[in-house]
Amino acid sequence: MTNISQKLSIREKIGYSLGDLSANLVFQTLMTYLAYFYTDIYGLETSDASIIILVVGLVAAFGFNPVIGALADRTNSKWGKFRPWILWTSIPLGVVALLAFTTPDFSYKGKVIYAIVTYTLLLLLYAANNLPYSALSGVITGDMAERNSMSAYRFVAVMVAQFFVQVFMLPIIEYAGGGDKAAGIETVMTYLAIIGTILLIITFLTTKERIVPKPEQRSSLKEDLGDLIKNRPWVIMLILTTLVFITLAMKGGSYVYYFENFVDEARLASFIQPVLNGLAGIGINFFGENPTSAGFGLFNAGGIIFMIIGIGFSKSLADKYGKRDVFGAALFISTLFILAFYFFSKQSVGLMFGSQILHGFFYGITIPLLWAMIADVADYSEWKNNRRATAIIFSAMMVGLKAGLSIGGALVTSILGSYGYVTDLAENAVQSASAIEGTKMLVSVFPSIPFFIGIGLLFFYEINKSMEDTIEADLKARRTE
């Protein structure tokens, strides 16, 4: 392998990060609004929404991702292995994302079929785009410090997408639709599809694949799968990724229900009014007159802003102490602030916002590290087996992501259903005390459990700071031979 510089320009780091900005306009919308869209806008029963989210998601996770991973690892073009996939899927992904959040005037059965078809196509195209994109991070550079730096850029972009979706999207949907959320979400998704497509093309144009396996390192799919099964760090990261995204999908998809059904509206309006007045003074009037949607947006804004601040600490902490130890400690502290929501009354709005901010800061430290650790697992596999199979390792992690997203999203609607949540509530009626308790549990106790299990798994993950340095040095020596 030629001795190509592993240093990355700021232009390339930003260009790469725009791909995650694009992908997360889709992903954050799925995580935050899919369950709510299916039940409260599209009109599906909670049981049907649960089945669609779970079954289609698991089929996509275990069916689409391994196939895409194997194909991407065996793609050879003048643009590399992974960059072509980003280009090829950019337009179809945008079109299908729009269709998935469209509300055609079908019968109930027709709506169910349409939801299944569009959600399946969306997850297929998301896998074909985001899996090669994620694998690209493992071949852009072999320099661990540069990889940590690139991950920080990447996840600032993630936070920008998350900020838009979780802060502004609900008020904009209401404004764009003139109170009709179905029309509003179609309008918003049209613009997001166009913007997302452009961002993906920029990523394709501004990045380069530097780590190219030698011809003698070619391996069969059977050998790649055999390497995975024997790779304990990979097994741990697969389970950890699944657990992390179960929690993210569960709490992310539950906050909108929590604000609409649990949080005291009068107390919330009083708490956020000074902030809204200040924003109005500088010309920001995105939040409208509805205190629930405004409070929901500002609540998410506080968490995301402090996530971005936490991301800023991630690289220096990981360089000094290693990714594993920093990830585990920060995840543990952030989970305590999720669990705290169980103890808040409906009037404890200030405590809710404070806990969200502190959770956001500590969870933000972990965000770049998860995918950087997966790239380290690809290095570990190459170091142990003298063969590199980047995409299939990332495809396994995408299985965990999709499985976690599907399980977490399905748990939101199924748990709400088990607590007696009513989707077609009459005007001015309120949910039962049991249903309201379910919304409270979904943002506190239930999402804390997967995080705590994941923290325990890290005690068995062997790639600590010392091993990171050894792997990097050994692989650098091999690649310059």
N, C-alpha and C positions, 0 to 999 in steps of 0.2 A: 504494500500500500504506500502510495507516495506521501511524502512529508508535507501535507497541506496545513497551513496555519489554522488552528482551532479557535482563534479569536474571532469574535463577532462584532460587527459594527452596530451602532445604535440604530441605524436604518434597518438592518436585518432583524434586530430584536423587536423593533416596533412592527415591522412588516409581518413577522411571525405572529405577534400578539393579536393583530387584527383578525386573524383566522378564528381565534377563540372569542373575540368580540362578536363576530358573526354567528358562530355556533351557539353562543350563549343567549343570543336573542331568541333562538328557538328553544334551547334547553331550559333556560330560566322561565320561559313562558309555560313550558310543559310542567315544570316542577311547581310553579306557583299557582297556575290557573287551570290546568287540565281538569282536575277533579271538579273544581268550581264551575268551569265552563260546561262540562258534561251534565252536572246536576242542576245548576241554577240558571244557566243560559240556554243550553241545548235541550234540556228537559228530560234527561234520562233518569231512571230510578237509580238509587244508590247501589243496588245489587247489580244492575246491568253495567253501570260505570265501573264498578270494582272488577267484574269479570273481564271487561274489555281491556282495562289498564293492566291487569295482572297477566292474562293469557297472552295477549298480543305482545306485551313487554317481554315475557319470558321466552316466547318463540323467537323474538328478535334477538334477545340476549344469547341464547344457546344455539340458534340457527344461523343468523346473519353474521355475527361477529367472527366466529372461527373461519368461516368461508372467506370473508373479506380479508382477514388477517393473512391467510394462506395465499390468497391471490396477490395481495399487496407485496408480500415478501418475495414473490416470484415475478413481479412486474419489472421489466427492463426497458427503459426508454432513454432518449437523449436528455430528458428532464429528471431522470432518477426513478426511484421506486415509488415514492409516496406523493411527490408534488403533482403528478398527473391526475391522481384521484381527486385532489382538491379542485383542480380546474374542471374536470369532467362533471362533477356533481354540483357545482356552484349554482347553476340555473335551476335544475330539477328540484334541488332541496328548497329553494325559495318558493317555487310554485306549489309544491306539495304542502309546505308549512302553511301557506295561505288557505289551501283547500281544507286542511285539517281543522281550521277554526272558522269555517264557513257553516252557516246554518240553513241548508236547503229546506224547502217546504215539502217534506216527505211525511208519509205515515210513520207511526212510532217504529214499526219494524224496519221501514226504509231508513230511518235515522240510525238505528242500531247497525245495520249493514254498512251504511255510509261511514259511520264512525270507525268500524272495524277496518274497512278498506283503506281509508285515508290515514289512520294511525299506523297501520302496518307499513304502508308505503313511506310514511314519514320516518319511521324508525329504521327502515332499510336504507334510505338515502342518508340519514344521519350517521349510520354506521359506516357507509361507504365514503363519507366525507371526513368524519371526525376521528375514525380509527387511524387512517393514514396520516391525518394531521397530527395526532398525538404521537404516533411512531416517528414522525419527522423530527421531533425533539430529541430523539435518541441518536440521530445520524447527522444533525446539523453540526454538532461539536462533541468531542470526547473529553473536553476540559470541564472538570467538575464545577469549578468556580463560575465559568461562563454559563454552564447549564443552570446553576442556581440563579444567576443573574437573569438569564432568559426566562426562567420560570417566574421570576418576580415581575418582569414586564408583562408576561402572558396573563398573569392573574390580576394585575391591575386592570387589564382589558376585560377580564371576566367580571370584575367588580363594577366596571362602567356599565356593562350590559345588565348586570344584576340590579344596579342602581336605577337604570331606566325602567326595567320591567317591574320591579317591586315598589318603586316610589311613584313614578309618573303614569304607569300604564293604566291602572284602574281609573283615575280621574280623567285621563285622556280618552279612554274608551267611552266613559259616560258623556264627555263633552262632544266627541266626534259623532256619537250616535244620537245626540239630542235626548238622552235618557234611555234610548234603545241600545242595550248592551250588545245584542247580537249584531246590529249594524255597525256599532262602534268598533268591535273587535275585528271585524272584517276590514274596515278602513285602516286600522292600525297595522294589522298583519300585512296588508298590501305594501305599505311603506317599509316595514321591516324586511320583507322579502327582497325588495329592490336594494336596500342598503346592504343587507347581508351578502347578496351576490357580488356586489362591487368589492366588498372587503375581502372576500375569499380570493377573488382574482388578484388583488394587490398582494396577498400572502404568497400566491403562486409565483408572482413576478419578482418578489424581493428576497426569496430564500434560496439556499443552496444546500445540497446533500454532500457532506464531506467524508463521512465514514461509509466506505463502500467495501463489502466483503470481498476477499480474494477469491478467485475462481475455485481454488482448492478447498474453500470453506463451504462450498455448496452442500446442502443436506436435503434429505427427503422429508416429507411431512411427518412420516413415522418417527424419524430421528428427532425432529423438532418437538413433537409431542412427548417423546420419551425424555428429552432434556427438561421439559416443563415439569413433568411428574416428579422427577428427582430433585427439583429446585425448590427447597423449602422456603426461601424468601419469597418466591413467586406464589406459592400456595398461601402463605400468610397475607401477602398483599392482595390476592384475589378475595379472600374472606374479608379483609379489612376494608377494601374498596366497596364491597357489597354492603357492609354494615354502615359505613359512612353515608352512602347514598340512600339507604333506608331512612336514616335519621333526617337527612336533608330534605328528602321528598315528603316525609311525614310532617315535620314541623313547617316546612315551607308551604305545603299545600293546606295547612290547617290555620295559618294566621288569619286569612280572610274570613273564615268561619268564626274564629275567636273574636275578631273585632266586630263582626256583624251581630253576634249572638251573646257574648259574655261581657265585654268591656262596657262600662257605664257611659252612655253617649254624652250626657250633660257634663260629667267630669272630664271626659276626653276633650269636648269642645272648649271648656274653660282652660284646660292645660295647654292646648296647642294654639289658642288664639293669639298670644303674644308673638309666637313664631310666625304665624300667618300674616300678622300685621307687619312684622319686620320684612318678610319676603315681599309683601305687596308694596312696601315702601321703595323697594329696588326694582319693581316691575315684574316680579315673579308671581303669577296668578294661576298656576296650573291646577291648584287643588280644589277649586270650585267651592260650593256652599255645603256640601255633605260632610259633616264632621267625621263620620266613620271612615269614608274613603280617604279624606285628608289625613286623619290620624294614622290610618294604616300606612299611607305613603311616608309620612314623617317618621313613624316607628321604624320602618325598613331603612329609611335614609340614615338614621343614626347608626344602626348596626352596620350598614355597608361602608359608611365613611370611616368608621373605626376598624372595619376589616381591612380597608386599604392602608390605614396607618399600621396595622399589624403586619401586613405583607411587607411593609418597608423594613421591619425588624427581622424578617425571616432569613434573608441571605446571610447577614452578619452572624446571627445566632447559629445557623446551620454550618457555616464555615468554621466556627469555633468549637461547637459541641457535637456536630454530626446531626444528620437529618432525623434519625430515629429518636434520639433522646429529646430533641426539641419538639418534634411532632407529638410524642406521647405526653410530655408535660403540659404543653399548650392545649391539647385536646382535653385533658383531664380538667383543667381549670375552666375551660369554656363550657364543658358539660354541666358543671355546678351551677352556672348561670341559666342554663336551660331548665334544670330541675327546680330552680327557685320559683318558676312561674306557677308551680302547684300551690304555693303558699300565698299568692297575691289575691286580694279581694277584687271585685269588679271596679272598685273606686281607686285602686292602687296604681293609677296611671303613671305617676312619676317613677315608681319602683319598676314597673314594666319597661319603661323606656331606658332606665338606668341599667337594668339587667341585660337588655338587648344590646346596649352599647358595649358593655364589658364582655359579653359573649362574643360579639363581633370582633373586638380587638384580639382576644386570645385565639379564636378560631381562624382569624386572618393570618396569624403566624403559620398555621398548618397548611394553608391552601396551596402555596407553591410547592410544598415539600412532598405532597402525595404523589404528584406526577413525576417529580424529580427522583423520588425513591423507586418508582416503576422503571424509569430509565436506568437507574443503578442496577436493578434486577436484570435488565438486558445485558449490562456490562458484566455482571456476576456470572450470567450464563455463558457468555463468550469467554470469560476468564477461566471458568471451570472446564468447558467442553471444547474450546478452541473453534467454536462455530457461533456465528451471530444470526439470530432470528428475531429481529426487533419487532416487526408488526405482529407476529403471533403472540409475543409476550404482551404487547399492548392490547391485542384483541381479547386476550383473557381478562385483562383489567376492564375492558369495555363490557365484557360479559357481566362482571361485577357491578359496574356502573348501571347498566340497563336493568339487571336483576334487582338491584337495590332501588332504583327509581320505580320500577314496576311494583315491587312488593310494598314499598313505602306509600306510593300513590294509591294502591289498592287498599292498604290498611286505613288510609284516611276515610274513604267512602264506606268501607265495611264496618269500621269501628263506629262511625257516625250512625250508620244504620242500626248497629247493635244497641246503641244508646237511644234509639227512637227518633233520630233526626228526620224531619219532614221536608221534602224537596219542593213541594207545591203548596207552601204555607199560604193561607188566606191573608189578604191585605190587613195590616195592623195586628195580625196574630203574632204570638211569640212561640218559640220552641219550648218544649217541656224542660223541667229542671234536669231530668236525666240527660237529654240531648245537650244542654248547656254544659253539664259536667263532662260529657264526652269531648266537647271542643276544648275544655280546659286540660284534660288529660293528654290530648293530642299535641299540645305545645309544651308539655312538661315531662311527665313521668315516662310515657311511651317512647318518645324520641331519645331520652337519656340512656335507655337500656342498650341499644346497639353501640353507642359511643363507648360506654363503659366496657363492654365485651371487647371492642376493638383495642382499647388501651391495654387490656390484659394480654392480647395476642402479641403485642410488641415486645414483650419479655422474651419471646421465642424467635424474634427477627434478628439475625446475626450480623447484618451489615451495619456496624457501628462506624464511628469516625475513623478508627484505626484501619478497619477493613476497606473503607472508601479510599483512603490514601494508598493502600497497597494495590488495590485493583486498578486505580487510575495510573499508577506508575508502571505496573506490569503491562497493561494494555498499550500505553504510550510507547513502551519499548518495542513491543511486537509490531505495532503499526508503522514504525520507522525502519523496520528491517528491510 
